[in-house]
Amino acid sequence: MRDRSEGMGPDLAVGTTAITGGQVLPRLLPVFNHRLPGVRVRLVEAAGERLEKLTARAMVDVSPFCLCRSIIRICPAGRC
């Protein structure tokens, strides 16, 4: 998914933690593959802080399982 100028490419790198990825992805990936059969998903498993760095450096396209922690850090005490 590196070339975003013309939409999503054929590869999508998804960052995930071991626990959330193991619980959520087995149900989510079949639906994703059915709706977007031409997209190959590559999973990158790491700790939350590492996923944030990988996403910031564009080494993974998205890390949806570490967003809550980022939001808490940006919006302390729920002041968003």
N, C-alpha and C positions, 0 to 999 in steps of 0.2 A: 504494500500500500504506500510505498514511498512517493510515487508520483501523484500528488493530489490535485494537480492542475486540471486534470480531465476526469475527476471523480475517483472512485475507489478502484485500485488495481487488483490483480489476481491474488495477492498475498496480504494477509492481515496478521500482524504479530500482536498477541494478546498477553499482557502481563497478569499474572495471578499469584496469589499466595497458595500455599499447599492446602490449607484447611478450606478456605472458601472456594478455591478452584475444584477441589475434590467433591464438594457438596453441590455446587451450582452448575458447573460446566457440563457434567454428564447429562443434565436435563436440557440445558440451553443449546449445546452444540448441534444436536440433531435438528432442532427447529431452524437454527441459523443456516445449516447446510442445505436444508430443504428449500428455504427462501432464497438463498444466494449460492446455488450449487457451483458456480464458477470461482468462488473465493476459497483459497486454501488458508486454513487457520494454523498458525504456528504458536504454540503455547510456550511462554517463558515463565518459569516458576522461580520466585524469589521472595524475600522478605519485603514488607511494605516500603521501607525507606529506600531500598535498592530499586524497587519498581518505580518509585517516584523519579529517581535519577535516570533510569533507563528511558522512561517516558519523556523526560525533559530533554534528553539527548537524542530523541527520535530513534532509539534502538528498539523500542516497541511502539506500536501505534496507539495503543490504549491500555490502560490498567484500571478497569472499573472497580476492582476489588480493594483498591487503596484510596479511593476518593474520600470516604468518610473521615479518615484520619487527616487528610489534607484540608478538608473543610473545617474540621474542628480547630486545626492549627491557625487557619486564616480567620475564623470567626470564634474566638474564645468565648466560652460561657453562652453560646447560642445567640450572640448579638448580631446576627445577620438580618 
